[in-house]
Amino acid sequence: MTLRLMSVHAHPDDESSKGAATLAKYAAEGVEVLVVTCTGGERGDVLNPAMDRPGVRENLAEIRRAEMAEARRILGVRQRFLGFVDSGLPAPGEPPPDGCFALWPLEEAAGRLVALIREFRPHVVVTYDETGGYPHPDHIRTHEVTVAAFDAADQADRHPEAGPPWRPLKLYYQGGLSRAWFQTLHDAMTARGLDSAMGAVLDELPDEPAGLEITTRVPCAEYFATRDRALLAHATQIDPHAGFMLHDRDIERQVWPTEDYHLARSRVPVTLPEDDLFAGLRTEPQTPQVPGSGAGSGAGSSAGSAAGSGMASSTVAS
């Protein structure tokens, strides 16, 4: 059986900063991987001073598509734009701009992703949690759209124009770039007598409430260099001399050699914790939901809730 993974993101560059080593690892192992990018990033800033020059801001949408194409090539994955317009990051109290992704009706927006799910037929879908990872309206909307599409994709009476139903089996939320990750790298570097750029990052990060529990840690340290190349392909967004790019990669491989996830839904039995997004799927042939069967979101167990209630080592049935 050929396994398939869909990773849904808000903007170009998100796929390279969140879970990119996982994508490269699975692609190298023969998994079919599709990155879905909800918007074109048209309202993004130019975050790399070297790219803040005439002609860049005026052509940002085209440039970001070219950057996305190069990052996709480096990761060895497929990629599709969902076709929505970037919402930007409105100031407090300022409404999102007309026609942007954040303002699209949820059911209509989810319908586009349902069509891609039914076309690509992923076994596993990955996106952000309900916070979006940070409070950007496009990240929050990406979560909402992905969850709605995950639930609707196998229901023949929903979005019938989008093709025959398909039942994705597991839904994960990204758990990377946590405060714990930054703190661990900062502590490891300072303990070795090295300067750490993570201190400044930690000063800017809010304290995280106990929330998203990590259920799944995917070992992928050998693909961190691939991740970094993909990140640098997004030259308008990534300053190679600042932030994330400054920590020692060998230390990262030693102290945090995984990318981390929260299993939010599973329609197959699972045992937590996991080290593989396809745990429970590698030995069973999977077929799309039979049209008209109408199995809905109620078929999925909440593996994340089970983990949070102390059942992390038990089997969670569908």
ZIBELSUL-V219029 format. One line per field, one symbol per residue. phi: phi as a letter, one per 20 degrees, with the letter a starting at -180 (. if undefined). A space follows every 50 residues. Layout:
phi=???
This chain:
phi=.eeccdddcecgnffeecnfffffffffeofecceddfcemfdfeeedgf eebgneffcffffffffffffgfffmcebceeneegemcffgnefffgne gfefggffffgffggffffemfecccbeffemnbfegfffffgffffffg fefedfedlffeofgcdfdccddfcelffffffffffffffemdfcffgf fffeeffeffbfefdbdefbgfdfffgfffgffeffddefdblgfeffff fgffebecdcbdfebbdcfccdfdcbfdgndfddfdcfffgnfmfdfffe eeffffffendfdeedef
